[in-house]
Amino acid sequence: MSAFHSEHRQVPSLRALHPDPLVTINPATAEKYGIREGDWVRVDTMFGKCTQKAHLTYEVNEKTIHLEHAW
């Protein structure tokens, strides 16, 4: 990982390693919502909202998404 919480994201060489925030989504869930790899996805919760780039993988359950914090 190139950052610690929100620290180091402003360092150009480190930002190049991980340039965008990622939301990890199961491919079946992504298909249901018309989301493709690399799409920018807006996530709304009762606490707020954010936009992150979609990364599709079977590593997460179909009923779960994983967002990166501190972006």
PDB file of N, H, CA, C and O in Angstrom:
ATOM      1  N   MET A   1       0.847  -1.176   0.000  1.00  0.00           N
ATOM      2  CA  MET A   1       0.000   0.000   0.000  1.00  0.00           C
ATOM      3  C   MET A   1       0.891   1.237   0.000  1.00  0.00           C
ATOM      4  O   MET A   1       1.929   1.271   0.661  1.00  0.00           O
ATOM      5  N   SER A   2       0.483   2.226  -0.731  1.00  0.00           N
ATOM      6  H   SER A   2      -0.360   2.199  -1.268  1.00  0.00           H
ATOM      7  CA  SER A   2       1.306   3.424  -0.882  1.00  0.00           C
ATOM      8  C   SER A   2       0.911   4.564   0.048  1.00  0.00           C
ATOM      9  O   SER A   2       1.534   5.625   0.021  1.00  0.00           O
ATOM     10  N   ALA A   3      -0.122   4.359   0.875  1.00  0.00           N
ATOM     11  H   ALA A   3      -0.629   3.497   0.896  1.00  0.00           H
ATOM     12  CA  ALA A   3      -0.573   5.431   1.763  1.00  0.00           C
ATOM     13  C   ALA A   3      -0.951   4.863   3.128  1.00  0.00           C
ATOM     14  O   ALA A   3      -1.218   3.670   3.273  1.00  0.00           O
ATOM     15  N   PHE A   4      -0.967   5.741   4.112  1.00  0.00           N
ATOM     16  H   PHE A   4      -0.751   6.710   3.993  1.00  0.00           H
ATOM     17  CA  PHE A   4      -1.411   5.389   5.452  1.00  0.00           C
ATOM     18  C   PHE A   4      -2.566   6.323   5.788  1.00  0.00           C
ATOM     19  O   PHE A   4      -2.365   7.523   5.976  1.00  0.00           O
ATOM     20  N   HIS A   5      -3.776   5.772   5.864  1.00  0.00           N
ATOM     21  H   HIS A   5      -3.939   4.797   5.712  1.00  0.00           H
ATOM     22  CA  HIS A   5      -4.997   6.571   5.981  1.00  0.00           C
ATOM     23  C   HIS A   5      -5.000   7.583   4.840  1.00  0.00           C
ATOM     24  O   HIS A   5      -4.984   7.175   3.679  1.00  0.00           O
ATOM     25  N   SER A   6      -5.019   8.863   5.116  1.00  0.00           N
ATOM     26  H   SER A   6      -5.031   9.194   6.059  1.00  0.00           H
ATOM     27  CA  SER A   6      -5.005   9.840   4.025  1.00  0.00           C
ATOM     28  C   SER A   6      -3.607  10.402   3.771  1.00  0.00           C
ATOM     29  O   SER A   6      -3.434  11.234   2.881  1.00  0.00           O
ATOM     30  N   GLU A   7      -2.620   9.968   4.529  1.00  0.00           N
ATOM     31  H   GLU A   7      -2.761   9.292   5.252  1.00  0.00           H
ATOM     32  CA  GLU A   7      -1.255  10.481   4.366  1.00  0.00           C
ATOM     33  C   GLU A   7      -0.587   9.906   3.129  1.00  0.00           C
ATOM     34  O   GLU A   7      -0.852   8.767   2.743  1.00  0.00           O
ATOM     35  N   HIS A   8       0.260  10.680   2.523  1.00  0.00           N
ATOM     36  H   HIS A   8       0.475  11.605   2.837  1.00  0.00           H
ATOM     37  CA  HIS A   8       1.111  10.316   1.386  1.00  0.00           C
ATOM     38  C   HIS A   8       0.381  10.271   0.052  1.00  0.00           C
ATOM     39  O   HIS A   8       1.016  10.022  -0.973  1.00  0.00           O
ATOM     40  N   ARG A   9      -0.931  10.502   0.024  1.00  0.00           N
ATOM     41  H   ARG A   9      -1.447  10.704   0.857  1.00  0.00           H
ATOM     42  CA  ARG A   9      -1.631  10.498  -1.257  1.00  0.00           C
ATOM     43  C   ARG A   9      -1.218  11.698  -2.122  1.00  0.00           C
ATOM     44  O   ARG A   9      -1.399  11.681  -3.339  1.00  0.00           O
ATOM     45  N   GLN A  10      -0.665  12.730  -1.488  1.00  0.00           N
ATOM     46  H   GLN A  10      -0.518  12.743  -0.499  1.00  0.00           H
ATOM     47  CA  GLN A  10      -0.240  13.918  -2.222  1.00  0.00           C
ATOM     48  C   GLN A  10       1.185  13.798  -2.761  1.00  0.00           C
ATOM     49  O   GLN A  10       1.644  14.695  -3.468  1.00  0.00           O
ATOM     50  N   VAL A  11       1.898  12.706  -2.445  1.00  0.00           N
ATOM     51  H   VAL A  11       1.525  11.977  -1.871  1.00  0.00           H
ATOM     52  CA  VAL A  11       3.259  12.495  -2.947  1.00  0.00           C
ATOM     53  C   VAL A  11       3.154  11.884  -4.353  1.00  0.00           C
ATOM     54  O   VAL A  11       2.656  10.769  -4.506  1.00  0.00           O
ATOM     55  N   PRO A  12       3.619  12.609  -5.377  1.00  0.00           N
ATOM     56  CA  PRO A  12       3.409  12.162  -6.761  1.00  0.00           C
ATOM     57  C   PRO A  12       3.864  10.723  -7.052  1.00  0.00           C
ATOM     58  O   PRO A  12       3.138   9.969  -7.701  1.00  0.00           O
ATOM     59  N   SER A  13       5.036  10.344  -6.587  1.00  0.00           N
ATOM     60  H   SER A  13       5.625  10.956  -6.060  1.00  0.00           H
ATOM     61  CA  SER A  13       5.531   8.987  -6.890  1.00  0.00           C
ATOM     62  C   SER A  13       4.678   7.917  -6.220  1.00  0.00           C
ATOM     63  O   SER A  13       4.500   6.835  -6.780  1.00  0.00           O
ATOM     64  N   LEU A  14       4.150   8.198  -5.036  1.00  0.00           N
ATOM     65  H   LEU A  14       4.295   9.077  -4.582  1.00  0.00           H
ATOM     66  CA  LEU A  14       3.295   7.236  -4.349  1.00  0.00           C
ATOM     67  C   LEU A  14       1.886   7.236  -4.951  1.00  0.00           C
ATOM     68  O   LEU A  14       1.253   6.187  -5.071  1.00  0.00           O
ATOM     69  N   ARG A  15       1.412   8.409  -5.322  1.00  0.00           N
ATOM     70  H   ARG A  15       1.926   9.261  -5.225  1.00  0.00           H
ATOM     71  CA  ARG A  15       0.085   8.504  -5.945  1.00  0.00           C
ATOM     72  C   ARG A  15       0.058   7.740  -7.265  1.00  0.00           C
ATOM     73  O   ARG A  15      -0.976   7.189  -7.641  1.00  0.00           O
ATOM     74  N   ALA A  16       1.179   7.706  -7.963  1.00  0.00           N
ATOM     75  H   ALA A  16       2.019   8.154  -7.658  1.00  0.00           H
ATOM     76  CA  ALA A  16       1.262   6.975  -9.225  1.00  0.00           C
ATOM     77  C   ALA A  16       1.058   5.467  -9.014  1.00  0.00           C
ATOM     78  O   ALA A  16       0.565   4.777  -9.906  1.00  0.00           O
ATOM     79  N   LEU A  17       1.432   4.965  -7.850  1.00  0.00           N
ATOM     80  H   LEU A  17       1.833   5.525  -7.125  1.00  0.00           H
ATOM     81  CA  LEU A  17       1.249   3.538  -7.552  1.00  0.00           C
ATOM     82  C   LEU A  17      -0.219   3.177  -7.338  1.00  0.00           C
ATOM     83  O   LEU A  17      -0.646   2.063  -7.642  1.00  0.00           O
ATOM     84  N   HIS A  18      -0.982   4.129  -6.812  1.00  0.00           N
ATOM     85  H   HIS A  18      -0.635   5.034  -6.565  1.00  0.00           H
ATOM     86  CA  HIS A  18      -2.398   3.883  -6.499  1.00  0.00           C
ATOM     87  C   HIS A  18      -3.156   5.194  -6.713  1.00  0.00           C
ATOM     88  O   HIS A  18      -3.473   5.896  -5.752  1.00  0.00           O
ATOM     89  N   PRO A  19      -3.445   5.522  -7.976  1.00  0.00           N
ATOM     90  CA  PRO A  19      -3.953   6.857  -8.291  1.00  0.00           C
ATOM     91  C   PRO A  19      -5.411   7.129  -7.921  1.00  0.00           C
ATOM     92  O   PRO A  19      -5.787   8.283  -7.715  1.00  0.00           O
ATOM     93  N   ASP A  20      -6.231   6.093  -7.833  1.00  0.00           N
ATOM     94  H   ASP A  20      -5.926   5.155  -8.000  1.00  0.00           H
ATOM     95  CA  ASP A  20      -7.662   6.316  -7.633  1.00  0.00           C
ATOM     96  C   ASP A  20      -8.202   5.481  -6.473  1.00  0.00           C
ATOM     97  O   ASP A  20      -7.682   4.402  -6.191  1.00  0.00           O
ATOM     98  N   PRO A  21      -9.245   5.978  -5.798  1.00  0.00           N
ATOM     99  CA  PRO A  21      -9.910   5.163  -4.787  1.00  0.00           C
ATOM    100  C   PRO A  21     -10.702   4.054  -5.476  1.00  0.00           C
ATOM    101  O   PRO A  21     -11.307   4.273  -6.526  1.00  0.00           O
ATOM    102  N   LEU A  22     -10.693   2.864  -4.876  1.00  0.00           N
ATOM    103  H   LEU A  22     -10.202   2.687  -4.023  1.00  0.00           H
ATOM    104  CA  LEU A  22     -11.362   1.723  -5.497  1.00  0.00           C
ATOM    105  C   LEU A  22     -12.501   1.206  -4.629  1.00  0.00           C
ATOM    106  O   LEU A  22     -12.374   1.085  -3.410  1.00  0.00           O
ATOM    107  N   VAL A  23     -13.615   0.906  -5.286  1.00  0.00           N
ATOM    108  H   VAL A  23     -13.718   1.004  -6.275  1.00  0.00           H
ATOM    109  CA  VAL A  23     -14.708   0.178  -4.648  1.00  0.00           C
ATOM    110  C   VAL A  23     -14.687  -1.218  -5.268  1.00  0.00           C
ATOM    111  O   VAL A  23     -14.777  -1.371  -6.486  1.00  0.00           O
ATOM    112  N   THR A  24     -14.567  -2.229  -4.412  1.00  0.00           N
ATOM    113  H   THR A  24     -14.493  -2.105  -3.423  1.00  0.00           H
ATOM    114  CA  THR A  24     -14.475  -3.610  -4.872  1.00  0.00           C
ATOM    115  C   THR A  24     -15.873  -4.218  -4.879  1.00  0.00           C
ATOM    116  O   THR A  24     -16.580  -4.187  -3.872  1.00  0.00           O
ATOM    117  N   ILE A  25     -16.265  -4.772  -6.031  1.00  0.00           N
ATOM    118  H   ILE A  25     -15.691  -4.797  -6.850  1.00  0.00           H
ATOM    119  CA  ILE A  25     -17.623  -5.265  -6.236  1.00  0.00           C
ATOM    120  C   ILE A  25     -17.561  -6.656  -6.868  1.00  0.00           C
ATOM    121  O   ILE A  25     -16.742  -6.909  -7.751  1.00  0.00           O
ATOM    122  N   ASN A  26     -18.424  -7.543  -6.412  1.00  0.00           N
ATOM    123  H   ASN A  26     -19.089  -7.337  -5.694  1.00  0.00           H
ATOM    124  CA  ASN A  26     -18.549  -8.856  -7.024  1.00  0.00           C
ATOM    125  C   ASN A  26     -19.071  -8.670  -8.458  1.00  0.00           C
ATOM    126  O   ASN A  26     -19.969  -7.854  -8.668  1.00  0.00           O
ATOM    127  N   PRO A  27     -18.545  -9.394  -9.439  1.00  0.00           N
ATOM    128  CA  PRO A  27     -18.998  -9.229 -10.825  1.00  0.00           C
ATOM    129  C   PRO A  27     -20.499  -9.441 -11.020  1.00  0.00           C
ATOM    130  O   PRO A  27     -21.108  -8.768 -11.852  1.00  0.00           O
ATOM    131  N   ALA A  28     -21.103 -10.356 -10.274  1.00  0.00           N
ATOM    132  H   ALA A  28     -20.609 -10.903  -9.598  1.00  0.00           H
ATOM    133  CA  ALA A  28     -22.558 -10.577 -10.398  1.00  0.00           C
ATOM    134  C   ALA A  28     -23.331  -9.350  -9.935  1.00  0.00           C
ATOM    135  O   ALA A  28     -24.329  -8.979 -10.551  1.00  0.00           O
ATOM    136  N   THR A  29     -22.887  -8.726  -8.871  1.00  0.00           N
ATOM    137  H   THR A  29     -22.075  -9.027  -8.370  1.00  0.00           H
ATOM    138  CA  THR A  29     -23.525  -7.510  -8.364  1.00  0.00           C
ATOM    139  C   THR A  29     -23.329  -6.368  -9.354  1.00  0.00           C
ATOM    140  O   THR A  29     -24.258  -5.611  -9.635  1.00  0.00           O
ATOM    141  N   ALA A  30     -22.129  -6.253  -9.870  1.00  0.00           N
ATOM    142  H   ALA A  30     -21.374  -6.868  -9.642  1.00  0.00           H
ATOM    143  CA  ALA A  30     -21.838  -5.202 -10.841  1.00  0.00           C
ATOM    144  C   ALA A  30     -22.711  -5.343 -12.080  1.00  0.00           C
ATOM    145  O   ALA A  30     -23.230  -4.351 -12.593  1.00  0.00           O
ATOM    146  N   GLU A  31     -22.875  -6.567 -12.561  1.00  0.00           N
ATOM    147  H   GLU A  31     -22.454  -7.373 -12.145  1.00  0.00           H
ATOM    148  CA  GLU A  31     -23.716  -6.795 -13.738  1.00  0.00           C
ATOM    149  C   GLU A  31     -25.158  -6.372 -13.477  1.00  0.00           C
ATOM    150  O   GLU A  31     -25.813  -5.790 -14.342  1.00  0.00           O
ATOM    151  N   LYS A  32     -25.641  -6.672 -12.276  1.00  0.00           N
ATOM    152  H   LYS A  32     -25.108  -7.144 -11.573  1.00  0.00           H
ATOM    153  CA  LYS A  32     -27.013  -6.305 -11.897  1.00  0.00           C
ATOM    154  C   LYS A  32     -27.242  -4.796 -12.007  1.00  0.00           C
ATOM    155  O   LYS A  32     -28.335  -4.353 -12.359  1.00  0.00           O
ATOM    156  N   TYR A  33     -26.205  -4.011 -11.704  1.00  0.00           N
ATOM    157  H   TYR A  33     -25.317  -4.370 -11.417  1.00  0.00           H
ATOM    158  CA  TYR A  33     -26.330  -2.555 -11.716  1.00  0.00           C
ATOM    159  C   TYR A  33     -25.692  -1.904 -12.950  1.00  0.00           C
ATOM    160  O   TYR A  33     -25.606  -0.678 -13.030  1.00  0.00           O
ATOM    161  N   GLY A  34     -25.251  -2.711 -13.898  1.00  0.00           N
ATOM    162  H   GLY A  34     -25.320  -3.706 -13.833  1.00  0.00           H
ATOM    163  CA  GLY A  34     -24.669  -2.172 -15.123  1.00  0.00           C
ATOM    164  C   GLY A  34     -23.306  -1.546 -14.930  1.00  0.00           C
ATOM    165  O   GLY A  34     -22.945  -0.615 -15.651  1.00  0.00           O
ATOM    166  N   ILE A  35     -22.541  -2.039 -13.969  1.00  0.00           N
ATOM    167  H   ILE A  35     -22.833  -2.795 -13.384  1.00  0.00           H
ATOM    168  CA  ILE A  35     -21.224  -1.488 -13.659  1.00  0.00           C
ATOM    169  C   ILE A  35     -20.153  -2.356 -14.309  1.00  0.00           C
ATOM    170  O   ILE A  35     -20.198  -3.583 -14.227  1.00  0.00           O
ATOM    171  N   ARG A  36     -19.194  -1.704 -14.952  1.00  0.00           N
ATOM    172  H   ARG A  36     -19.157  -0.707 -15.018  1.00  0.00           H
ATOM    173  CA  ARG A  36     -18.074  -2.413 -15.564  1.00  0.00           C
ATOM    174  C   ARG A  36     -16.771  -2.020 -14.885  1.00  0.00           C
ATOM    175  O   ARG A  36     -16.693  -0.982 -14.228  1.00  0.00           O
ATOM    176  N   GLU A  37     -15.759  -2.847 -15.046  1.00  0.00           N
ATOM    177  H   GLU A  37     -15.823  -3.690 -15.579  1.00  0.00           H
ATOM    178  CA  GLU A  37     -14.428  -2.580 -14.493  1.00  0.00           C
ATOM    179  C   GLU A  37     -13.979  -1.179 -14.898  1.00  0.00           C
ATOM    180  O   GLU A  37     -14.019  -0.822 -16.076  1.00  0.00           O
ATOM    181  N   GLY A  38     -13.554  -0.392 -13.918  1.00  0.00           N
ATOM    182  H   GLY A  38     -13.522  -0.681 -12.961  1.00  0.00           H
ATOM    183  CA  GLY A  38     -13.043   0.950 -14.190  1.00  0.00           C
ATOM    184  C   GLY A  38     -14.083   2.050 -14.215  1.00  0.00           C
ATOM    185  O   GLY A  38     -13.722   3.225 -14.278  1.00  0.00           O
ATOM    186  N   ASP A  39     -15.367   1.710 -14.169  1.00  0.00           N
ATOM    187  H   ASP A  39     -15.660   0.755 -14.118  1.00  0.00           H
ATOM    188  CA  ASP A  39     -16.409   2.738 -14.100  1.00  0.00           C
ATOM    189  C   ASP A  39     -16.296   3.502 -12.786  1.00  0.00           C
ATOM    190  O   ASP A  39     -15.906   2.942 -11.761  1.00  0.00           O
ATOM    191  N   TRP A  40     -16.637   4.776 -12.827  1.00  0.00           N
ATOM    192  H   TRP A  40     -16.954   5.231 -13.659  1.00  0.00           H
ATOM    193  CA  TRP A  40     -16.745   5.550 -11.594  1.00  0.00           C
ATOM    194  C   TRP A  40     -18.128   5.309 -11.009  1.00  0.00           C
ATOM    195  O   TRP A  40     -19.137   5.465 -11.696  1.00  0.00           O
ATOM    196  N   VAL A  41     -18.171   4.927  -9.733  1.00  0.00           N
ATOM    197  H   VAL A  41     -17.351   4.800  -9.174  1.00  0.00           H
ATOM    198  CA  VAL A  41     -19.402   4.524  -9.067  1.00  0.00           C
ATOM    199  C   VAL A  41     -19.658   5.443  -7.876  1.00  0.00           C
ATOM    200  O   VAL A  41     -18.769   5.672  -7.056  1.00  0.00           O
ATOM    201  N   ARG A  42     -20.873   5.964  -7.789  1.00  0.00           N
ATOM    202  H   ARG A  42     -21.595   5.778  -8.455  1.00  0.00           H
ATOM    203  CA  ARG A  42     -21.252   6.771  -6.627  1.00  0.00           C
ATOM    204  C   ARG A  42     -21.934   5.854  -5.614  1.00  0.00           C
ATOM    205  O   ARG A  42     -22.872   5.129  -5.948  1.00  0.00           O
ATOM    206  N   VAL A  43     -21.455   5.895  -4.380  1.00  0.00           N
ATOM    207  H   VAL A  43     -20.693   6.484  -4.109  1.00  0.00           H
ATOM    208  CA  VAL A  43     -22.010   5.081  -3.306  1.00  0.00           C
ATOM    209  C   VAL A  43     -22.643   6.016  -2.283  1.00  0.00           C
ATOM    210  O   VAL A  43     -21.976   6.898  -1.744  1.00  0.00           O
ATOM    211  N   ASP A  44     -23.932   5.822  -2.019  1.00  0.00           N
ATOM    212  H   ASP A  44     -24.474   5.105  -2.458  1.00  0.00           H
ATOM    213  CA  ASP A  44     -24.663   6.615  -1.033  1.00  0.00           C
ATOM    214  C   ASP A  44     -24.980   5.746   0.172  1.00  0.00           C
ATOM    215  O   ASP A  44     -25.449   4.618   0.025  1.00  0.00           O
ATOM    216  N   THR A  45     -24.725   6.269   1.360  1.00  0.00           N
ATOM    217  H   THR A  45     -24.343   7.185   1.480  1.00  0.00           H
ATOM    218  CA  THR A  45     -25.111   5.592   2.598  1.00  0.00           C
ATOM    219  C   THR A  45     -25.832   6.595   3.483  1.00  0.00           C
ATOM    220  O   THR A  45     -25.952   7.768   3.130  1.00  0.00           O
ATOM    221  N   MET A  46     -26.310   6.137   4.628  1.00  0.00           N
ATOM    222  H   MET A  46     -26.213   5.184   4.915  1.00  0.00           H
ATOM    223  CA  MET A  46     -26.963   7.054   5.557  1.00  0.00           C
ATOM    224  C   MET A  46     -25.968   8.033   6.186  1.00  0.00           C
ATOM    225  O   MET A  46     -26.375   9.010   6.815  1.00  0.00           O
ATOM    226  N   PHE A  47     -24.676   7.779   6.022  1.00  0.00           N
ATOM    227  H   PHE A  47     -24.345   6.985   5.511  1.00  0.00           H
ATOM    228  CA  PHE A  47     -23.646   8.640   6.601  1.00  0.00           C
ATOM    229  C   PHE A  47     -23.054   9.626   5.599  1.00  0.00           C
ATOM    230  O   PHE A  47     -22.408  10.597   5.994  1.00  0.00           O
ATOM    231  N   GLY A  48     -23.266   9.387   4.318  1.00  0.00           N
ATOM    232  H   GLY A  48     -23.790   8.598   3.998  1.00  0.00           H
ATOM    233  CA  GLY A  48     -22.709  10.271   3.307  1.00  0.00           C
ATOM    234  C   GLY A  48     -22.613   9.575   1.964  1.00  0.00           C
ATOM    235  O   GLY A  48     -23.230   8.532   1.746  1.00  0.00           O
ATOM    236  N   LYS A  49     -21.832  10.163   1.064  1.00  0.00           N
ATOM    237  H   LYS A  49     -21.331  11.010   1.241  1.00  0.00           H
ATOM    238  CA  LYS A  49     -21.673   9.593  -0.268  1.00  0.00           C
ATOM    239  C   LYS A  49     -20.253   9.827  -0.755  1.00  0.00           C
ATOM    240  O   LYS A  49     -19.561  10.739  -0.303  1.00  0.00           O
ATOM    241  N   CYS A  50     -19.838   8.979  -1.689  1.00  0.00           N
ATOM    242  H   CYS A  50     -20.401   8.239  -2.056  1.00  0.00           H
ATOM    243  CA  CYS A  50     -18.523   9.148  -2.299  1.00  0.00           C
ATOM    244  C   CYS A  50     -18.541   8.523  -3.688  1.00  0.00           C
ATOM    245  O   CYS A  50     -19.458   7.778  -4.032  1.00  0.00           O
ATOM    246  N   THR A  51     -17.532   8.830  -4.470  1.00  0.00           N
ATOM    247  H   THR A  51     -16.787   9.435  -4.190  1.00  0.00           H
ATOM    248  CA  THR A  51     -17.386   8.267  -5.805  1.00  0.00           C
ATOM    249  C   THR A  51     -16.020   7.599  -5.881  1.00  0.00           C
ATOM    250  O   THR A  51     -14.994   8.216  -5.595  1.00  0.00           O
ATOM    251  N   GLN A  52     -16.023   6.321  -6.275  1.00  0.00           N
ATOM    252  H   GLN A  52     -16.857   5.820  -6.508  1.00  0.00           H
ATOM    253  CA  GLN A  52     -14.783   5.572  -6.401  1.00  0.00           C
ATOM    254  C   GLN A  52     -14.821   4.738  -7.680  1.00  0.00           C
ATOM    255  O   GLN A  52     -15.888   4.490  -8.243  1.00  0.00           O
ATOM    256  N   LYS A  53     -13.653   4.315  -8.121  1.00  0.00           N
ATOM    257  H   LYS A  53     -12.787   4.517  -7.664  1.00  0.00           H
ATOM    258  CA  LYS A  53     -13.537   3.537  -9.356  1.00  0.00           C
ATOM    259  C   LYS A  53     -13.807   2.061  -9.064  1.00  0.00           C
ATOM    260  O   LYS A  53     -13.285   1.510  -8.095  1.00  0.00           O
ATOM    261  N   ALA A  54     -14.621   1.426  -9.902  1.00  0.00           N
ATOM    262  H   ALA A  54     -15.045   1.873 -10.689  1.00  0.00           H
ATOM    263  CA  ALA A  54     -15.014   0.032  -9.703  1.00  0.00           C
ATOM    264  C   ALA A  54     -13.886  -0.939 -10.030  1.00  0.00           C
ATOM    265  O   ALA A  54     -13.230  -0.835 -11.066  1.00  0.00           O
ATOM    266  N   HIS A  55     -13.682  -1.883  -9.119  1.00  0.00           N
ATOM    267  H   HIS A  55     -14.215  -1.967  -8.277  1.00  0.00           H
ATOM    268  CA  HIS A  55     -12.789  -3.022  -9.354  1.00  0.00           C
ATOM    269  C   HIS A  55     -13.616  -4.272  -9.100  1.00  0.00           C
ATOM    270  O   HIS A  55     -14.115  -4.478  -7.994  1.00  0.00           O
ATOM    271  N   LEU A  56     -13.762  -5.107 -10.125  1.00  0.00           N
ATOM    272  H   LEU A  56     -13.357  -4.939 -11.024  1.00  0.00           H
ATOM    273  CA  LEU A  56     -14.613  -6.285 -10.022  1.00  0.00           C
ATOM    274  C   LEU A  56     -13.787  -7.511  -9.655  1.00  0.00           C
ATOM    275  O   LEU A  56     -12.760  -7.793 -10.273  1.00  0.00           O
ATOM    276  N   THR A  57     -14.258  -8.246  -8.625  1.00  0.00           N
ATOM    277  H   THR A  57     -15.093  -8.018  -8.123  1.00  0.00           H
ATOM    278  CA  THR A  57     -13.565  -9.449  -8.189  1.00  0.00           C
ATOM    279  C   THR A  57     -14.523 -10.339  -7.413  1.00  0.00           C
ATOM    280  O   THR A  57     -15.457  -9.863  -6.769  1.00  0.00           O
ATOM    281  N   TYR A  58     -14.274 -11.630  -7.488  1.00  0.00           N
ATOM    282  H   TYR A  58     -13.516 -12.018  -8.011  1.00  0.00           H
ATOM    283  CA  TYR A  58     -15.080 -12.588  -6.730  1.00  0.00           C
ATOM    284  C   TYR A  58     -14.630 -12.673  -5.267  1.00  0.00           C
ATOM    285  O   TYR A  58     -15.169 -13.475  -4.505  1.00  0.00           O
ATOM    286  N   GLU A  59     -13.666 -11.869  -4.875  1.00  0.00           N
ATOM    287  H   GLU A  59     -13.228 -11.218  -5.494  1.00  0.00           H
ATOM    288  CA  GLU A  59     -13.170 -11.873  -3.494  1.00  0.00           C
ATOM    289  C   GLU A  59     -14.189 -11.320  -2.507  1.00  0.00           C
ATOM    290  O   GLU A  59     -14.069 -11.557  -1.305  1.00  0.00           O
ATOM    291  N   VAL A  60     -15.185 -10.593  -2.987  1.00  0.00           N
ATOM    292  H   VAL A  60     -15.283 -10.401  -3.964  1.00  0.00           H
ATOM    293  CA  VAL A  60     -16.228 -10.064  -2.095  1.00  0.00           C
ATOM    294  C   VAL A  60     -17.552 -10.759  -2.392  1.00  0.00           C
ATOM    295  O   VAL A  60     -17.818 -11.163  -3.524  1.00  0.00           O
ATOM    296  N   ASN A  61     -18.362 -10.888  -1.374  1.00  0.00           N
ATOM    297  H   ASN A  61     -18.146 -10.560  -0.454  1.00  0.00           H
ATOM    298  CA  ASN A  61     -19.679 -11.508  -1.489  1.00  0.00           C
ATOM    299  C   ASN A  61     -20.581 -10.659  -2.380  1.00  0.00           C
ATOM    300  O   ASN A  61     -20.405  -9.444  -2.473  1.00  0.00           O
ATOM    301  N   GLU A  62     -21.540 -11.299  -3.032  1.00  0.00           N
ATOM    302  H   GLU A  62     -21.683 -12.286  -2.957  1.00  0.00           H
ATOM    303  CA  GLU A  62     -22.472 -10.571  -3.902  1.00  0.00           C
ATOM    304  C   GLU A  62     -23.297  -9.531  -3.155  1.00  0.00           C
ATOM    305  O   GLU A  62     -23.786  -8.582  -3.767  1.00  0.00           O
ATOM    306  N   LYS A  63     -23.458  -9.690  -1.850  1.00  0.00           N
ATOM    307  H   LYS A  63     -23.060 -10.461  -1.352  1.00  0.00           H
ATOM    308  CA  LYS A  63     -24.265  -8.757  -1.052  1.00  0.00           C
ATOM    309  C   LYS A  63     -23.415  -7.696  -0.364  1.00  0.00           C
ATOM    310  O   LYS A  63     -23.910  -6.948   0.480  1.00  0.00           O
ATOM    311  N   THR A  64     -22.133  -7.631  -0.725  1.00  0.00           N
ATOM    312  H   THR A  64     -21.731  -8.238  -1.410  1.00  0.00           H
ATOM    313  CA  THR A  64     -21.197  -6.730  -0.056  1.00  0.00           C
ATOM    314  C   THR A  64     -20.388  -5.952  -1.090  1.00  0.00           C
ATOM    315  O   THR A  64     -20.089  -6.469  -2.166  1.00  0.00           O
ATOM    316  N   ILE A  65     -20.040  -4.727  -0.768  1.00  0.00           N
ATOM    317  H   ILE A  65     -20.282  -4.307   0.107  1.00  0.00           H
ATOM    318  CA  ILE A  65     -19.034  -3.997  -1.528  1.00  0.00           C
ATOM    319  C   ILE A  65     -17.983  -3.529  -0.535  1.00  0.00           C
ATOM    320  O   ILE A  65     -18.260  -3.412   0.659  1.00  0.00           O
ATOM    321  N   HIS A  66     -16.789  -3.264  -1.020  1.00  0.00           N
ATOM    322  H   HIS A  66     -16.564  -3.359  -1.990  1.00  0.00           H
ATOM    323  CA  HIS A  66     -15.710  -2.793  -0.141  1.00  0.00           C
ATOM    324  C   HIS A  66     -15.193  -1.477  -0.674  1.00  0.00           C
ATOM    325  O   HIS A  66     -14.740  -1.386  -1.815  1.00  0.00           O
ATOM    326  N   LEU A  67     -15.267  -0.445   0.174  1.00  0.00           N
ATOM    327  H   LEU A  67     -15.635  -0.519   1.101  1.00  0.00           H
ATOM    328  CA  LEU A  67     -14.764   0.880  -0.201  1.00  0.00           C
ATOM    329  C   LEU A  67     -13.465   1.166   0.514  1.00  0.00           C
ATOM    330  O   LEU A  67     -13.265   0.744   1.653  1.00  0.00           O
ATOM    331  N   GLU A  68     -12.577   1.888  -0.158  1.00  0.00           N
ATOM    332  H   GLU A  68     -12.739   2.232  -1.083  1.00  0.00           H
ATOM    333  CA  GLU A  68     -11.347   2.333   0.496  1.00  0.00           C
ATOM    334  C   GLU A  68     -11.647   3.620   1.264  1.00  0.00           C
ATOM    335  O   GLU A  68     -12.335   4.509   0.763  1.00  0.00           O
ATOM    336  N   HIS A  69     -11.132   3.703   2.463  1.00  0.00           N
ATOM    337  H   HIS A  69     -10.574   2.980   2.870  1.00  0.00           H
ATOM    338  CA  HIS A  69     -11.383   4.887   3.289  1.00  0.00           C
ATOM    339  C   HIS A  69     -10.299   5.944   3.073  1.00  0.00           C
ATOM    340  O   HIS A  69      -9.275   5.693   2.437  1.00  0.00           O
ATOM    341  N   ALA A  70     -10.548   7.099   3.607  1.00  0.00           N
ATOM    342  H   ALA A  70     -11.379   7.303   4.124  1.00  0.00           H
ATOM    343  CA  ALA A  70      -9.579   8.212   3.656  1.00  0.00           C
ATOM    344  C   ALA A  70      -9.293   8.851   2.305  1.00  0.00           C
ATOM    345  O   ALA A  70      -8.239   9.458   2.118  1.00  0.00           O
ATOM    346  N   TRP A  71     -10.196   8.725   1.385  1.00  0.00           N
ATOM    347  H   TRP A  71     -11.052   8.232   1.536  1.00  0.00           H
ATOM    348  CA  TRP A  71     -10.086   9.441   0.134  1.00  0.00           C
ATOM    349  C   TRP A  71     -11.014  10.617   0.231  1.00  0.00           C
ATOM    350  O   TRP A  71     -11.115  11.402  -0.712  1.00  0.00           O
TER     351      TRP A  71
END
